[in-house]
Amino acid sequence: MIKFEDKKKYDTRHGGPFDRGSADSWYSRGINPHFYEGPTHFSDRVPESEMSSKEIQAYIAGFFWNEQFGGKKDYS
């Protein structure tokens, strides 16, 4: 499990791997590693097949950080 202080190890910029992982968790989507080169939806999307192992690790860390410490979108 990711520890709270581990979040500091990652670049948490909007659109980056950590951010996209936490967003997928927030919206109750499954794990689907990806990120954006710049701002989310306003730049090229980088799929898992083109991500480095470090980028995939950051995505997964973001996903599980939100699972442990974040919340979930309320669709009601």
C-alpha positions in Angstrom: 0.0 0.0 0.0 1.2 3.5 -0.8 2.0 5.6 2.3 0.9 9.2 2.6 4.4 10.6 2.6 5.1 8.7 -0.7 3.0 11.3 -2.5 5.8 13.8 -2.2 8.0 11.5 -4.4 5.8 12.1 -7.5 5.1 15.0 -9.8 1.5 15.7 -9.1 0.9 18.2 -12.0 -2.5 18.2 -13.6 -2.5 15.7 -16.4 0.6 13.8 -15.2 0.6 10.1 -14.3 0.0 10.5 -10.6 -2.8 12.9 -11.2 -4.5 10.6 -13.8 -4.2 7.6 -11.5 -5.9 9.5 -8.6 -8.6 10.9 -11.0 -9.4 7.4 -12.2 -9.8 6.3 -8.6 -11.9 9.4 -7.7 -14.3 8.6 -10.6 -14.4 4.9 -9.7 -12.8 3.9 -13.0 -10.5 0.9 -13.2 -6.8 1.1 -13.4 -5.8 2.2 -16.9 -2.4 3.8 -16.9 -2.1 6.9 -19.1 -1.2 10.5 -18.8 -1.3 13.7 -20.8 1.8 15.5 -22.0 0.3 18.8 -20.9 -3.1 19.7 -19.4 -5.7 17.0 -19.3 -7.8 16.7 -22.5 -5.9 19.7 -24.0 -2.7 17.8 -25.0 -1.7 14.5 -26.4 -2.7 11.4 -24.3 0.1 8.9 -23.6 -1.2 5.3 -23.4 0.3 2.7 -21.2 2.1 1.1 -24.2 4.2 4.3 -24.5 4.8 4.9 -20.7 8.0 4.2 -18.9 8.0 1.9 -15.9 8.5 5.0 -13.7 5.4 6.7 -15.3 3.3 3.6 -14.7 4.5 3.4 -11.1 3.5 7.1 -10.6 0.0 6.4 -12.1 -0.5 3.3 -9.8 0.8 5.3 -6.8 -1.8 8.0 -7.6 -4.6 5.5 -8.0 -3.9 3.8 -4.6 -3.1 7.1 -2.9 -6.7 8.2 -3.7 -8.1 4.8 -2.7 -6.5 5.2 0.7 -6.7 8.9 1.4 -8.9 10.5 -1.2 -12.6 10.3 -1.8 -15.0 9.2 -4.5 -17.3 11.2 -6.7 -20.8 11.1 -5.5 -23.1 10.5 -8.5 -26.3 10.8 -6.5 
